[in-house]
Amino acid sequence: MTLFAALASVVFGAMAKDTNQERLLYGLKVFAEFMVIGLVLGWILYFIP
Amino acid sequence: MVKTERMEADEAEPAPGFAWLIGAAAWFIPGVGHLLQQKWWRAALLGGAVWICFFVGMGMGGHLFDLSTENSSVLLQVPPMIANIGTGALYLVSWLFDYGFKDDPAQAARATYEYGNTFLLIAGLLNYLTMLDAFDIAAGRKP
């Protein structure tokens, strides 16, 4: 999941925004979102039989 | 967007033939669309991500989709096949050598099988995005 989040956020980050700093921040934000949402969904599904 | 702006947007110049060629090259070999335009870093990041996704997916024992099926409907094969085809030559070479297409129960039993499938699907979808980015750069719509 971490590798997937990293690769996807690299692509999203590299293609979005105008400056390198904005791209880096956007990529980090997308990475964090993937990780948080993945973990939250994982725990929710863990309790669903 | 006001009406005049919308009209200007509608009258935007069509993309040059060169841009379509770049788009096709970007689809066929991930990263090449940016390499041809000397966008080295973008080529490395975007193309590299697609290549890594594909080989990680293959290494995990993922399955590539085509229209042949034994148990399910052909229609169900189409969406994942479209995603897989996004990897261009990687898909075509695998198809030519029949590598990754077989419905093998032993392969499907691997713990990483579904992860591999997902990586292979994502590789193709990310390459579609990469292709569009290369096309936009070639058409002058993006710096």
N, CA and C atoms of all chains as a GROMACS GRO file, in nm:
protein
  576
    1MET      N    1   0.083  -0.120   0.000
    1MET     CA    2   0.000   0.000   0.000
    1MET      C    3   0.087   0.126   0.000
    2THR      N    4   0.196   0.119   0.078
    2THR     CA    5   0.286   0.235   0.082
    2THR      C    6   0.353   0.257  -0.053
    3LEU      N    7   0.396   0.147  -0.117
    3LEU     CA    8   0.460   0.160  -0.248
    3LEU      C    9   0.360   0.213  -0.350
    4PHE      N   10   0.240   0.160  -0.346
    4PHE     CA   11   0.136   0.208  -0.436
    4PHE      C   12   0.111   0.357  -0.414
    5ALA      N   13   0.096   0.397  -0.288
    5ALA     CA   14   0.070   0.538  -0.257
    5ALA      C   15   0.185   0.626  -0.304
    6ALA      N   16   0.308   0.576  -0.285
    6ALA     CA   17   0.424   0.656  -0.325
    6ALA      C   18   0.428   0.674  -0.477
    7LEU      N   19   0.407   0.566  -0.551
    7LEU     CA   20   0.415   0.576  -0.697
    7LEU      C   21   0.302   0.662  -0.753
    8ALA      N   22   0.182   0.641  -0.702
    8ALA     CA   23   0.069   0.720  -0.752
    8ALA      C   24   0.087   0.868  -0.718
    9SER      N   25   0.136   0.897  -0.596
    9SER     CA   26   0.150   1.038  -0.558
    9SER      C   27   0.264   1.105  -0.634
   10VAL      N   28   0.366   1.028  -0.672
   10VAL     CA   29   0.473   1.084  -0.757
   10VAL      C   30   0.415   1.132  -0.890
   11VAL      N   31   0.331   1.046  -0.949
   11VAL     CA   32   0.271   1.083  -1.079
   11VAL      C   33   0.177   1.202  -1.063
   12PHE      N   34   0.089   1.195  -0.964
   12PHE     CA   35  -0.006   1.306  -0.944
   12PHE      C   36   0.069   1.436  -0.914
   13GLY      N   37   0.169   1.424  -0.829
   13GLY     CA   38   0.245   1.544  -0.791
   13GLY      C   39   0.320   1.603  -0.908
   14ALA      N   40   0.382   1.516  -0.989
   14ALA     CA   41   0.463   1.566  -1.101
   14ALA      C   42   0.378   1.634  -1.207
   15MET      N   43   0.252   1.595  -1.217
   15MET     CA   44   0.168   1.651  -1.324
   15MET      C   45   0.089   1.773  -1.280
   16ALA      N   46   0.074   1.792  -1.150
   16ALA     CA   47  -0.013   1.899  -1.103
   16ALA      C   48   0.066   2.026  -1.071
   17LYS      N   49  -0.008   2.136  -1.056
   17LYS     CA   50   0.047   2.263  -1.006
   17LYS      C   51   0.152   2.323  -1.101
   18ASP      N   52   0.210   2.436  -1.055
   18ASP     CA   53   0.299   2.512  -1.145
   18ASP      C   54   0.446   2.510  -1.104
   19THR      N   55   0.472   2.522  -0.975
   19THR     CA   56   0.611   2.526  -0.932
   19THR      C   57   0.651   2.394  -0.867
   20ASN      N   58   0.783   2.373  -0.860
   20ASN     CA   59   0.831   2.247  -0.802
   20ASN      C   60   0.791   2.234  -0.656
   21GLN      N   61   0.793   2.347  -0.585
   21GLN     CA   62   0.755   2.341  -0.443
   21GLN      C   63   0.608   2.301  -0.427
   22GLU      N   64   0.524   2.358  -0.513
   22GLU     CA   65   0.381   2.322  -0.507
   22GLU      C   66   0.361   2.176  -0.544
   23ARG      N   67   0.439   2.129  -0.641
   23ARG     CA   68   0.428   1.989  -0.681
   23ARG      C   69   0.467   1.896  -0.567
   24LEU      N   70   0.578   1.932  -0.501
   24LEU     CA   71   0.626   1.849  -0.391
   24LEU      C   72   0.521   1.843  -0.279
   25LEU      N   73   0.468   1.959  -0.244
   25LEU     CA   74   0.369   1.964  -0.137
   25LEU      C   75   0.244   1.886  -0.176
   26TYR      N   76   0.202   1.901  -0.301
   26TYR     CA   77   0.081   1.830  -0.347
   26TYR      C   78   0.106   1.679  -0.346
   27GLY      N   79   0.225   1.637  -0.390
   27GLY     CA   80   0.257   1.494  -0.390
   27GLY      C   81   0.257   1.438  -0.249
   28LEU      N   82   0.315   1.513  -0.155
   28LEU     CA   83   0.315   1.469  -0.015
   28LEU      C   84   0.173   1.461   0.041
   29LYS      N   85   0.092   1.560   0.003
   29LYS     CA   86  -0.048   1.561   0.050
   29LYS      C   87  -0.123   1.439  -0.004
   30VAL      N   88  -0.106   1.411  -0.132
   30VAL     CA   89  -0.174   1.296  -0.191
   30VAL      C   90  -0.126   1.166  -0.126
   31PHE      N   91   0.005   1.158  -0.103
   31PHE     CA   92   0.061   1.038  -0.038
   31PHE      C   93  -0.002   1.019   0.100
   32ALA      N   94  -0.007   1.127   0.177
   32ALA     CA   95  -0.065   1.118   0.312
   32ALA      C   96  -0.212   1.078   0.305
   33GLU      N   97  -0.283   1.133   0.207
   33GLU     CA   98  -0.426   1.099   0.194
   33GLU      C   99  -0.445   0.951   0.160
   34PHE      N  100  -0.363   0.901   0.068
   34PHE     CA  101  -0.372   0.758   0.033
   34PHE      C  102  -0.349   0.672   0.158
   35MET      N  103  -0.246   0.708   0.234
   35MET     CA  104  -0.210   0.626   0.350
   35MET      C  105  -0.319   0.631   0.457
   36VAL      N  106  -0.364   0.752   0.488
   36VAL     CA  107  -0.465   0.766   0.594
   36VAL      C  108  -0.594   0.696   0.554
   37ILE      N  109  -0.640   0.722   0.430
   37ILE     CA  110  -0.766   0.661   0.386
   37ILE      C  111  -0.752   0.508   0.380
   38GLY      N  112  -0.637   0.461   0.334
   38GLY     CA  113  -0.614   0.316   0.328
   38GLY      C  114  -0.619   0.252   0.466
   39LEU      N  115  -0.554   0.316   0.563
   39LEU     CA  116  -0.553   0.261   0.699
   39LEU      C  117  -0.692   0.267   0.762
   40VAL      N  118  -0.761   0.378   0.742
   40VAL     CA  119  -0.896   0.391   0.799
   40VAL      C  120  -0.989   0.286   0.739
   41LEU      N  121  -0.986   0.273   0.606
   41LEU     CA  122  -1.072   0.173   0.541
   41LEU      C  123  -1.034   0.031   0.587
   42GLY      N  124  -0.904   0.008   0.602
   42GLY     CA  125  -0.859  -0.124   0.648
   42GLY      C  126  -0.915  -0.158   0.784
   43TRP      N  127  -0.913  -0.061   0.875
   43TRP     CA  128  -0.967  -0.088   1.009
   43TRP      C  129  -1.118  -0.104   1.007
   44ILE      N  130  -1.185  -0.023   0.924
   44ILE     CA  131  -1.332  -0.036   0.914
   44ILE      C  132  -1.367  -0.177   0.863
   45LEU      N  133  -1.298  -0.220   0.757
   45LEU     CA  134  -1.329  -0.352   0.700
   45LEU      C  135  -1.290  -0.465   0.795
   46TYR      N  136  -1.191  -0.439   0.881
   46TYR     CA  137  -1.148  -0.540   0.977
   46TYR      C  138  -1.262  -0.580   1.070
   47PHE      N  139  -1.345  -0.481   1.107
   47PHE     CA  140  -1.454  -0.508   1.201
   47PHE      C  141  -1.581  -0.556   1.131
   48ILE      N  142  -1.583  -0.551   1.000
   48ILE     CA  143  -1.701  -0.599   0.926
   48ILE      C  144  -1.679  -0.746   0.889
   49PRO      N  145  -1.767  -0.834   0.936
   49PRO     CA  146  -1.745  -0.977   0.910
   49PRO      C  147  -1.767  -1.012   0.763
   50MET      N  148  -1.708   3.096  -1.596
   50MET     CA  149  -1.647   3.144  -1.720
   50MET      C  150  -1.752   3.223  -1.798
   51VAL      N  151  -1.718   3.347  -1.837
   51VAL     CA  152  -1.814   3.427  -1.913
   51VAL      C  153  -1.818   3.378  -2.057
   52LYS      N  154  -1.920   3.429  -2.128
   52LYS     CA  155  -1.945   3.375  -2.262
   52LYS      C  156  -1.826   3.394  -2.357
   53THR      N  157  -1.765   3.513  -2.353
   53THR     CA  158  -1.655   3.539  -2.447
   53THR      C  159  -1.537   3.447  -2.419
   54GLU      N  160  -1.510   3.423  -2.289
   54GLU     CA  161  -1.399   3.332  -2.256
   54GLU      C  162  -1.428   3.192  -2.303
   55ARG      N  163  -1.555   3.151  -2.286
   55ARG     CA  164  -1.591   3.017  -2.330
   55ARG      C  165  -1.575   3.004  -2.482
   56MET      N  166  -1.613   3.111  -2.554
   56MET     CA  167  -1.599   3.108  -2.700
   56MET      C  168  -1.452   3.100  -2.740
   57GLU      N  169  -1.366   3.174  -2.665
   57GLU     CA  170  -1.223   3.168  -2.695
   57GLU      C  171  -1.169   3.027  -2.671
   58ALA      N  172  -1.216   2.967  -2.561
   58ALA     CA  173  -1.170   2.831  -2.530
   58ALA      C  174  -1.214   2.733  -2.636
   59ASP      N  175  -1.338   2.753  -2.686
   59ASP     CA  176  -1.387   2.664  -2.791
   59ASP      C  177  -1.307   2.678  -2.920
   60GLU      N  178  -1.256   2.800  -2.942
   60GLU     CA  179  -1.183   2.825  -3.066
   60GLU      C  180  -1.034   2.800  -3.051
   61ALA      N  181  -0.993   2.729  -2.948
   61ALA     CA  182  -0.851   2.701  -2.926
   61ALA      C  183  -0.795   2.625  -3.046
   62GLU      N  184  -0.669   2.653  -3.074
   62GLU     CA  185  -0.608   2.588  -3.190
   62GLU      C  186  -0.603   2.437  -3.172
   63PRO      N  187  -0.626   2.364  -3.279
   63PRO     CA  188  -0.617   2.217  -3.268
   63PRO      C  189  -0.472   2.175  -3.242
   64ALA      N  190  -0.459   2.061  -3.177
   64ALA     CA  191  -0.324   2.013  -3.144
   64ALA      C  192  -0.251   1.975  -3.273
   65PRO      N  193  -0.121   2.008  -3.282
   65PRO     CA  194  -0.046   1.971  -3.402
   65PRO      C  195  -0.026   1.819  -3.410
   66GLY      N  196   0.001   1.771  -3.532
   66GLY     CA  197   0.023   1.628  -3.552
   66GLY      C  198   0.136   1.573  -3.467
   67PHE      N  199   0.236   1.660  -3.445
   67PHE     CA  200   0.350   1.622  -3.362
   67PHE      C  201   0.304   1.579  -3.222
   68ALA      N  202   0.204   1.652  -3.169
   68ALA     CA  203   0.155   1.621  -3.034
   68ALA      C  204   0.090   1.483  -3.030
   69TRP      N  205   0.019   1.447  -3.138
   69TRP     CA  206  -0.043   1.314  -3.142
   69TRP      C  207   0.062   1.204  -3.148
   70LEU      N  208   0.169   1.233  -3.223
   70LEU     CA  209   0.279   1.135  -3.229
   70LEU      C  210   0.344   1.118  -3.092
   71ILE      N  211   0.364   1.231  -3.025
   71ILE     CA  212   0.423   1.225  -2.890
   71ILE      C  213   0.331   1.145  -2.797
   72GLY      N  214   0.200   1.170  -2.809
   72GLY     CA  215   0.104   1.097  -2.727
   72GLY      C  216   0.111   0.947  -2.752
   73ALA      N  217   0.120   0.911  -2.881
   73ALA     CA  218   0.128   0.769  -2.915
   73ALA      C  219   0.257   0.707  -2.862
   74ALA      N  220   0.367   0.781  -2.876
   74ALA     CA  221   0.496   0.730  -2.825
   74ALA      C  222   0.491   0.716  -2.673
   75ALA      N  223   0.427   0.814  -2.608
   75ALA     CA  224   0.418   0.810  -2.462
   75ALA      C  225   0.336   0.689  -2.416
   76TRP      N  226   0.233   0.656  -2.493
   76TRP     CA  227   0.154   0.538  -2.457
   76TRP      C  228   0.235   0.411  -2.481
   77PHE      N  229   0.304   0.407  -2.597
   77PHE     CA  230   0.369   0.282  -2.636
   77PHE      C  231   0.484   0.246  -2.542
   78ILE      N  232   0.568   0.342  -2.512
   78ILE     CA  233   0.677   0.316  -2.418
   78ILE      C  234   0.669   0.421  -2.307
   79PRO      N  235   0.629   0.380  -2.188
   79PRO     CA  236   0.610   0.476  -2.079
   79PRO      C  237   0.734   0.562  -2.054
   80GLY      N  238   0.714   0.694  -2.054
   80GLY     CA  239   0.824   0.787  -2.029
   80GLY      C  240   0.885   0.846  -2.154
   81VAL      N  241   0.867   0.779  -2.268
   81VAL     CA  242   0.932   0.825  -2.391
   81VAL      C  243   0.873   0.958  -2.441
   82GLY      N  244   0.745   0.979  -2.416
   82GLY     CA  245   0.682   1.104  -2.458
   82GLY      C  246   0.751   1.226  -2.397
   83HIS      N  247   0.789   1.213  -2.272
   83HIS     CA  248   0.860   1.324  -2.206
   83HIS      C  249   1.007   1.326  -2.246
   84LEU      N  250   1.065   1.209  -2.266
   84LEU     CA  251   1.206   1.205  -2.309
   84LEU      C  252   1.224   1.275  -2.442
   85LEU      N  253   1.132   1.252  -2.535
   85LEU     CA  254   1.141   1.314  -2.667
   85LEU      C  255   1.131   1.466  -2.659
   86GLN      N  256   1.070   1.514  -2.552
   86GLN     CA  257   1.057   1.659  -2.536
   86GLN      C  258   1.160   1.714  -2.437
   87GLN      N  259   1.256   1.629  -2.405
   87GLN     CA  260   1.367   1.665  -2.316
   87GLN      C  261   1.320   1.711  -2.178
   88LYS      N  262   1.211   1.649  -2.132
   88LYS     CA  263   1.165   1.671  -1.995
   88LYS      C  264   1.218   1.554  -1.912
   89TRP      N  265   1.346   1.563  -1.881
   89TRP     CA  266   1.416   1.448  -1.822
   89TRP      C  267   1.356   1.406  -1.688
   90TRP      N  268   1.334   1.504  -1.602
   90TRP     CA  269   1.285   1.470  -1.467
   90TRP      C  270   1.145   1.412  -1.471
   91ARG      N  271   1.062   1.472  -1.553
   91ARG     CA  272   0.925   1.420  -1.566
   91ARG      C  273   0.927   1.280  -1.623
   92ALA      N  274   1.014   1.259  -1.722
   92ALA     CA  275   1.024   1.126  -1.782
   92ALA      C  276   1.066   1.024  -1.677
   93ALA      N  277   1.164   1.062  -1.597
   93ALA     CA  278   1.214   0.969  -1.496
   93ALA      C  279   1.107   0.939  -1.390
   94LEU      N  280   1.039   1.045  -1.345
   94LEU     CA  281   0.940   1.025  -1.239
   94LEU      C  282   0.814   0.954  -1.290
   95LEU      N  283   0.759   1.006  -1.400
   95LEU     CA  284   0.633   0.950  -1.449
   95LEU      C  285   0.654   0.814  -1.514
   96GLY      N  286   0.751   0.807  -1.606
   96GLY     CA  287   0.780   0.680  -1.672
   96GLY      C  288   0.830   0.577  -1.572
   97GLY      N  289   0.918   0.622  -1.481
   97GLY     CA  290   0.972   0.530  -1.381
   97GLY      C  291   0.863   0.470  -1.294
   98ALA      N  292   0.767   0.553  -1.255
   98ALA     CA  293   0.657   0.504  -1.171
   98ALA      C  294   0.578   0.394  -1.244
   99VAL      N  295   0.555   0.416  -1.374
   99VAL     CA  296   0.478   0.317  -1.451
   99VAL      C  297   0.556   0.186  -1.464
  100TRP      N  298   0.684   0.198  -1.498
  100TRP     CA  299   0.766   0.077  -1.514
  100TRP      C  300   0.775   0.000  -1.382
  101ILE      N  301   0.799   0.073  -1.273
  101ILE     CA  302   0.810   0.007  -1.143
  101ILE      C  303   0.678  -0.062  -1.108
  102CYS      N  304   0.566   0.009  -1.129
  102CYS     CA  305   0.434  -0.050  -1.101
  102CYS      C  306   0.416  -0.180  -1.178
  103PHE      N  307   0.454  -0.176  -1.306
  103PHE     CA  308   0.432  -0.294  -1.391
  103PHE      C  309   0.515  -0.412  -1.342
  104PHE      N  310   0.644  -0.389  -1.318
  104PHE     CA  311   0.730  -0.501  -1.281
  104PHE      C  312   0.704  -0.549  -1.138
  105VAL      N  313   0.666  -0.457  -1.051
  105VAL     CA  314   0.626  -0.500  -0.916
  105VAL      C  315   0.501  -0.588  -0.926
  106GLY      N  316   0.406  -0.545  -1.009
  106GLY     CA  317   0.284  -0.623  -1.029
  106GLY      C  318   0.314  -0.761  -1.085
  107MET      N  319   0.403  -0.766  -1.183
  107MET     CA  320   0.442  -0.896  -1.240
  107MET      C  321   0.513  -0.981  -1.134
  108GLY      N  322   0.601  -0.918  -1.059
  108GLY     CA  323   0.675  -0.991  -0.956
  108GLY      C  324   0.583  -1.048  -0.849
  109MET      N  325   0.474  -0.979  -0.825
  109MET     CA  326   0.379  -1.027  -0.724
  109MET      C  327   0.286  -1.134  -0.780
  110GLY      N  328   0.302  -1.165  -0.906
  110GLY     CA  329   0.220  -1.270  -0.966
  110GLY      C  330   0.086  -1.220  -1.016
  111GLY      N  331   0.078  -1.092  -1.050
  111GLY     CA  332  -0.047  -1.036  -1.099
  111GLY      C  333  -0.088  -1.094  -1.234
  112HIS      N  334  -0.214  -1.069  -1.267
  112HIS     CA  335  -0.273  -1.127  -1.388
  112HIS      C  336  -0.304  -1.016  -1.486
  113LEU      N  337  -0.266  -1.036  -1.611
  113LEU     CA  338  -0.302  -0.941  -1.716
  113LEU      C  339  -0.430  -0.991  -1.784
  114PHE      N  340  -0.514  -0.898  -1.822
  114PHE     CA  341  -0.645  -0.934  -1.878
  114PHE      C  342  -0.648  -0.917  -2.029
  115ASP      N  343  -0.708  -1.013  -2.096
  115ASP     CA  344  -0.746  -0.998  -2.236
  115ASP      C  345  -0.889  -1.050  -2.252
  116LEU      N  346  -0.935  -1.065  -2.374
  116LEU     CA  347  -1.076  -1.101  -2.394
  116LEU      C  348  -1.104  -1.249  -2.372
  117SER      N  349  -1.000  -1.330  -2.366
  117SER     CA  350  -1.023  -1.473  -2.346
  117SER      C  351  -1.059  -1.499  -2.200
  118THR      N  352  -1.158  -1.583  -2.182
  118THR     CA  353  -1.203  -1.616  -2.046
  118THR      C  354  -1.261  -1.756  -2.044
  119GLU      N  355  -1.250  -1.818  -1.928
  119GLU     CA  356  -1.304  -1.953  -1.915
  119GLU      C  357  -1.434  -1.956  -1.836
  120ASN      N  358  -1.439  -1.875  -1.731
  120ASN     CA  359  -1.553  -1.885  -1.640
  120ASN      C  360  -1.645  -1.764  -1.640
  121SER      N  361  -1.593  -1.647  -1.671
  121SER     CA  362  -1.676  -1.527  -1.657
  121SER      C  363  -1.711  -1.468  -1.793
  122SER      N  364  -1.794  -1.365  -1.789
  122SER     CA  365  -1.836  -1.300  -1.913
  122SER      C  366  -1.720  -1.222  -1.975
  123VAL      N  367  -1.721  -1.215  -2.108
  123VAL     CA  368  -1.618  -1.138  -2.178
  123VAL      C  369  -1.626  -0.991  -2.140
  124LEU      N  370  -1.751  -0.944  -2.118
  124LEU     CA  371  -1.770  -0.802  -2.086
  124LEU      C  372  -1.697  -0.763  -1.958
  125LEU      N  373  -1.689  -0.857  -1.864
  125LEU     CA  374  -1.620  -0.828  -1.738
  125LEU      C  375  -1.469  -0.814  -1.759
  126GLN      N  376  -1.419  -0.869  -1.868
  126GLN     CA  377  -1.276  -0.862  -1.895
  126GLN      C  378  -1.236  -0.727  -1.954
  127VAL      N  379  -1.335  -0.657  -2.012
  127VAL     CA  380  -1.302  -0.537  -2.089
  127VAL      C  381  -1.244  -0.423  -2.003
  128PRO      N  382  -1.310  -0.383  -1.893
  128PRO     CA  383  -1.252  -0.271  -1.816
  128PRO      C  384  -1.109  -0.295  -1.767
  129PRO      N  385  -1.080  -0.411  -1.704
  129PRO     CA  386  -0.940  -0.430  -1.663
  129PRO      C  387  -0.845  -0.443  -1.782
  130MET      N  388  -0.896  -0.495  -1.895
  130MET     CA  389  -0.810  -0.505  -2.013
  130MET      C  390  -0.772  -0.365  -2.063
  131ILE      N  391  -0.870  -0.274  -2.061
  131ILE     CA  392  -0.840  -0.136  -2.104
  131ILE      C  393  -0.734  -0.075  -2.013
  132ALA      N  394  -0.747  -0.100  -1.883
  132ALA     CA  395  -0.647  -0.048  -1.789
  132ALA      C  396  -0.511  -0.110  -1.818
  133ASN      N  397  -0.507  -0.239  -1.840
  133ASN     CA  398  -0.379  -0.308  -1.869
  133ASN      C  399  -0.316  -0.259  -1.998
  134ILE      N  400  -0.398  -0.234  -2.099
  134ILE     CA  401  -0.346  -0.191  -2.229
  134ILE      C  402  -0.274  -0.056  -2.218
  135GLY      N  403  -0.306   0.018  -2.114
  135GLY     CA  404  -0.239   0.146  -2.093
  135GLY      C  405  -0.088   0.136  -2.082
  136THR      N  406  -0.038   0.018  -2.052
  136THR     CA  407   0.108   0.003  -2.040
  136THR      C  408   0.177  -0.013  -2.176
  137GLY      N  409   0.099  -0.011  -2.283
  137GLY     CA  410   0.158  -0.008  -2.418
  137GLY      C  411   0.239  -0.131  -2.453
  138ALA      N  412   0.366  -0.107  -2.484
  138ALA     CA  413   0.452  -0.216  -2.530
  138ALA      C  414   0.469  -0.323  -2.423
  139LEU      N  415   0.464  -0.282  -2.297
  139LEU     CA  416   0.480  -0.381  -2.190
  139LEU      C  417   0.368  -0.484  -2.198
  140TYR      N  418   0.248  -0.436  -2.224
  140TYR     CA  419   0.133  -0.527  -2.238
  140TYR      C  420   0.149  -0.612  -2.364
  141LEU      N  421   0.184  -0.546  -2.474
  141LEU     CA  422   0.193  -0.618  -2.602
  141LEU      C  423   0.300  -0.727  -2.598
  142VAL      N  424   0.414  -0.695  -2.541
  142VAL     CA  425   0.522  -0.795  -2.532
  142VAL      C  426   0.478  -0.912  -2.444
  143SER      N  427   0.413  -0.880  -2.332
  143SER     CA  428   0.363  -0.987  -2.244
  143SER      C  429   0.261  -1.074  -2.317
  144TRP      N  430   0.178  -1.008  -2.397
  144TRP     CA  431   0.075  -1.080  -2.472
  144TRP      C  432   0.139  -1.170  -2.579
  145LEU      N  433   0.241  -1.115  -2.647
  145LEU     CA  434   0.308  -1.194  -2.750
  145LEU      C  435   0.374  -1.318  -2.691
  146PHE      N  436   0.431  -1.304  -2.572
  146PHE     CA  437   0.498  -1.418  -2.508
  146PHE      C  438   0.404  -1.495  -2.414
  147ASP      N  439   0.277  -1.454  -2.412
  147ASP     CA  440   0.177  -1.518  -2.327
  147ASP      C  441   0.225  -1.527  -2.182
  148TYR      N  442   0.277  -1.417  -2.134
  148TYR     CA  443   0.330  -1.413  -1.998
  148TYR      C  444   0.236  -1.330  -1.910
  149GLY      N  445   0.178  -1.391  -1.810
  149GLY     CA  446   0.091  -1.319  -1.717
  149GLY      C  447  -0.056  -1.328  -1.752
  150PHE      N  448  -0.090  -1.397  -1.861
  150PHE     CA  449  -0.230  -1.404  -1.904
  150PHE      C  450  -0.301  -1.532  -1.861
  151LYS      N  451  -0.224  -1.632  -1.826
  151LYS     CA  452  -0.284  -1.763  -1.798
  151LYS      C  453  -0.364  -1.761  -1.668
  152ASP      N  454  -0.477  -1.832  -1.668
  152ASP     CA  455  -0.554  -1.849  -1.544
  152ASP      C  456  -0.496  -1.968  -1.469
  153ASP      N  457  -0.398  -1.940  -1.385
  153ASP     CA  458  -0.328  -2.046  -1.314
  153ASP      C  459  -0.372  -2.046  -1.167
  154PRO      N  460  -0.438  -2.153  -1.119
  154PRO     CA  461  -0.484  -2.155  -0.979
  154PRO      C  462  -0.370  -2.139  -0.879
  155ALA      N  463  -0.254  -2.196  -0.911
  155ALA     CA  464  -0.141  -2.183  -0.818
  155ALA      C  465  -0.097  -2.037  -0.806
  156GLN      N  466  -0.100  -1.968  -0.919
  156GLN     CA  467  -0.063  -1.826  -0.917
  156GLN      C  468  -0.168  -1.744  -0.841
  157ALA      N  469  -0.296  -1.779  -0.865
  157ALA     CA  470  -0.404  -1.706  -0.799
  157ALA      C  471  -0.405  -1.730  -0.648
  158ALA      N  472  -0.344  -1.839  -0.605
  158ALA     CA  473  -0.342  -1.870  -0.461
  158ALA      C  474  -0.235  -1.792  -0.387
  159ARG      N  475  -0.147  -1.727  -0.460
  159ARG     CA  476  -0.041  -1.650  -0.393
  159ARG      C  477  -0.102  -1.534  -0.315
  160ALA      N  478  -0.043  -1.506  -0.199
  160ALA     CA  479  -0.095  -1.399  -0.113
  160ALA      C  480  -0.086  -1.264  -0.181
  161THR      N  481   0.008  -1.250  -0.274
  161THR     CA  482   0.029  -1.120  -0.338
  161THR      C  483  -0.044  -1.107  -0.472
  162TYR      N  484  -0.124  -1.207  -0.506
  162TYR     CA  485  -0.188  -1.209  -0.638
  162TYR      C  486  -0.274  -1.084  -0.664
  163GLU      N  487  -0.361  -1.053  -0.569
  163GLU     CA  488  -0.450  -0.937  -0.588
  163GLU      C  489  -0.372  -0.805  -0.587
  164TYR      N  490  -0.270  -0.800  -0.503
  164TYR     CA  491  -0.185  -0.680  -0.503
  164TYR      C  492  -0.120  -0.664  -0.641
  165GLY      N  493  -0.073  -0.776  -0.694
  165GLY     CA  494  -0.011  -0.772  -0.827
  165GLY      C  495  -0.107  -0.725  -0.932
  166ASN      N  496  -0.230  -0.777  -0.929
  166ASN     CA  497  -0.334  -0.731  -1.023
  166ASN      C  498  -0.350  -0.580  -1.015
  167THR      N  499  -0.360  -0.531  -0.891
  167THR     CA  500  -0.383  -0.388  -0.872
  167THR      C  501  -0.267  -0.307  -0.927
  168PHE      N  502  -0.146  -0.351  -0.902
  168PHE     CA  503  -0.030  -0.278  -0.953
  168PHE      C  504  -0.030  -0.276  -1.106
  169LEU      N  505  -0.068  -0.388  -1.167
  169LEU     CA  506  -0.072  -0.393  -1.314
  169LEU      C  507  -0.180  -0.300  -1.369
  170LEU      N  508  -0.294  -0.296  -1.304
  170LEU     CA  509  -0.400  -0.205  -1.348
  170LEU      C  510  -0.357  -0.060  -1.332
  171ILE      N  511  -0.298  -0.031  -1.217
  171ILE     CA  512  -0.257   0.107  -1.189
  171ILE      C  513  -0.146   0.151  -1.283
  172ALA      N  514  -0.057   0.059  -1.320
  172ALA     CA  515   0.050   0.093  -1.414
  172ALA      C  516  -0.010   0.147  -1.544
  173GLY      N  517  -0.111   0.077  -1.594
  173GLY     CA  518  -0.173   0.122  -1.719
  173GLY      C  519  -0.246   0.254  -1.703
  174LEU      N  520  -0.318   0.269  -1.593
  174LEU     CA  521  -0.394   0.393  -1.573
  174LEU      C  522  -0.300   0.512  -1.553
  175LEU      N  523  -0.192   0.491  -1.479
  175LEU     CA  524  -0.095   0.600  -1.462
  175LEU      C  525  -0.031   0.636  -1.595
  176ASN      N  526  -0.011   0.535  -1.680
  176ASN     CA  527   0.050   0.567  -1.810
  176ASN      C  528  -0.047   0.646  -1.898
  177TYR      N  529  -0.176   0.624  -1.884
  177TYR     CA  530  -0.272   0.708  -1.958
  177TYR      C  531  -0.256   0.855  -1.914
  178LEU      N  532  -0.241   0.876  -1.783
  178LEU     CA  533  -0.221   1.013  -1.733
  178LEU      C  534  -0.091   1.071  -1.787
  179THR      N  535   0.014   0.988  -1.785
  179THR     CA  536   0.144   1.031  -1.836
  179THR      C  537   0.134   1.068  -1.984
  180MET      N  538   0.060   0.987  -2.058
  180MET     CA  539   0.042   1.011  -2.201
  180MET      C  540  -0.028   1.147  -2.223
  181LEU      N  541  -0.133   1.173  -2.145
  181LEU     CA  542  -0.205   1.300  -2.160
  181LEU      C  543  -0.116   1.418  -2.124
  182ASP      N  544  -0.032   1.401  -2.022
  182ASP     CA  545   0.061   1.508  -1.983
  182ASP      C  546   0.159   1.536  -2.096
  183ALA      N  547   0.215   1.431  -2.155
  183ALA     CA  548   0.309   1.448  -2.267
  183ALA      C  549   0.240   1.515  -2.385
  184PHE      N  550   0.116   1.475  -2.410
  184PHE     CA  551   0.040   1.534  -2.521
  184PHE      C  552   0.018   1.683  -2.496
  185ASP      N  553  -0.022   1.719  -2.374
  185ASP     CA  554  -0.047   1.860  -2.342
  185ASP      C  555   0.080   1.944  -2.356
  186ILE      N  556   0.192   1.889  -2.314
  186ILE     CA  557   0.318   1.962  -2.327
  186ILE      C  558   0.350   1.983  -2.475
  187ALA      N  559   0.335   1.877  -2.555
  187ALA     CA  560   0.366   1.887  -2.698
  187ALA      C  561   0.271   1.983  -2.769
  188ALA      N  562   0.147   1.991  -2.722
  188ALA     CA  563   0.049   2.080  -2.786
  188ALA      C  564   0.062   2.223  -2.736
  189GLY      N  565   0.154   2.247  -2.643
  189GLY     CA  566   0.175   2.382  -2.592
  189GLY      C  567   0.072   2.426  -2.490
  190ARG      N  568   0.000   2.332  -2.434
  190ARG     CA  569  -0.102   2.367  -2.335
  190ARG      C  570  -0.048   2.363  -2.194
  191LYS      N  571   0.076   2.320  -2.182
  191LYS     CA  572   0.136   2.305  -2.050
  191LYS      C  573   0.285   2.336  -2.065
  192PRO      N  574   0.345   2.401  -1.965
  192PRO     CA  575   0.490   2.432  -1.977
  192PRO      C  576   0.578   2.308  -1.963
   0.00000   0.00000   0.00000
